[in-house]
Amino acid sequence: MDDKQLLKIICMCSIITGAILGVLPLVPKLTGIAFSIVMFFSAPFIIIYLYKLNLIKELNIPKCLTIGAFTGFFSFVGFSIVYFPIAFILYSIFKISSFLWIKVVFTNIGFLIPMVILTALLCGLMNMFSAFMTLYLYEYFKGKKEV
């Protein structure tokens, strides 16, 4: 499989993962957990998933860092596309106080887009690190298995 097809698969899996995790914070107790998963742990999930499907033949540092960056960025974009509109609708209908800040964000739409982009970039950076740690742990345990 060439790199362009793999990159499309990574982006689609990341957006789907982010969209699924975008529904979880609608329960106020799960907000921190869902955001932490999107921020730090979506890249290891995607790497392990694609490796199990044999879409990634070999793991190396540049490939894992690239996968981590794209996964982090697109998973947060998917998260935002699902979470923000639903939270705004819930605030508009039920006046739930935990979504009060959503009204402020949607009234200043010029603030929302840069906030999502900058947070997605930060999420990409954090997922690059977690992808690197996934590669490190994979190599470590693979070395232990051979001895």
N, C-alpha and C positions, 0 to 999 in steps of 0.2 A: 504494500500500500504506500502510495507516495505521501509526501508531507502535507500537501494541500488538502487531500481527502481526510487525513488524520486530524488536521487542524479544524476542519469543518465539523468532524465528529466530536472533537473536544469542546468546541464552542456550543454545539447543540446540547451535549450532555451537561455542560455547565449551566446553560440557561434553564434547562429543565430542572436541574438540581436546585438552582436559586429560586425558581418559581415554586417548587414544592416547599422549600424552606421559607418562602415568603408568606405562606399561609399560617405557619406555626406561630408567629408573633401576634396573631390576632387574639390568641389566648394570652392575657397579660403576664402570666407566670412563665411562659415559654419564650418571651422576647429575648432575654439575654442568652439563652441556650441556642436559639436559632441564629441569632446574630453572630455568636462565637463560632458556630459551625461554618457559616458562610465566610467569616473573616479568616479562620485558621485551618479548617479541616476539609474543605471541599476538594482541594487538590489531591491529597492522599487517597480520598475516595475514588476520584476519577482515574488516577494512575493505577490503582489496584484493579478497578473495574476493567479498564482497557487492557491491562496486562493479562488478566484472567481470560479475556476474550481473544487473546493473541493478536490484538491490533497493534500493540507495541512489542516488537521483537526483542529489543535490548534496551536496557535502562542505562543512560549515561547522564552526566551532569548537565550539559547544555539542553538535552531533550527534556529532562525533568524540570529545569528552571523555566523553559518555555511553556511547558504544560501548566506549571504552577501559576505563571503570570496570566496566561489566557483564562485558565479556570477561575482564578480569583476575580479577575475583572468581569467576565461574563456572568459568573454566578451572582455577583452583587447586582449587576444590571437586571438579571432575571428576577432577583429578590425584590428590587425596587419597583419593577414594572407590575408585579403582583401586589406587593404590600401597600404601597402608598395609595393607589386608588381604592382598594377595599377598605383600608383604615379611614380614608376620607368619607366614604359612603357610610360606614358604621358610625362615624362621629356625626355626620349630618342627620342620620335617622334617629339614633339612640342617645346622642349627646353624652357618650362615654368619656369620662374625664381623662382616662389614660391616653386618649387620642387627641387631646386638645391641641397639642403642638402641630398636629397634621394640618389643622385649619390655618395656622400661621404660615406653614411651609407652602400650602397651596395658594394662599393669597399673594405670596411673593414667589411666583413661578420662576423669576429670574434668579432666585436663590436655590431653587430645587435642582436644577440641571447641573450647575457647577458642584453642588454638594454631592450629588450622586456620582459624578465623574471623579471627583477627588477621593471620595470614599472607595470607589471601585479601584482606583489606582493603588490606594493603600491596601485594599484587600488583595490585589494582585501581588503586591510586595510581600505581604504576610504569607500568602499561599506559595510563593516561590520558596520561602524558607521552609515551610512544612513539606513541600515536595522534595527539597534537598534532604531534609531529615528522613523522609520516606526512603529515598535512595540509599542513604547512609545505613539505615536499619536493615534494608533489604540486603545490602552487600555484607553487613556484619553477620546476619543470621545465615546467609548463604555460605559464608566462610566457616561458620561454626558447624554447619551441616556436613561440609566436605571433610573436616578433620576427624 
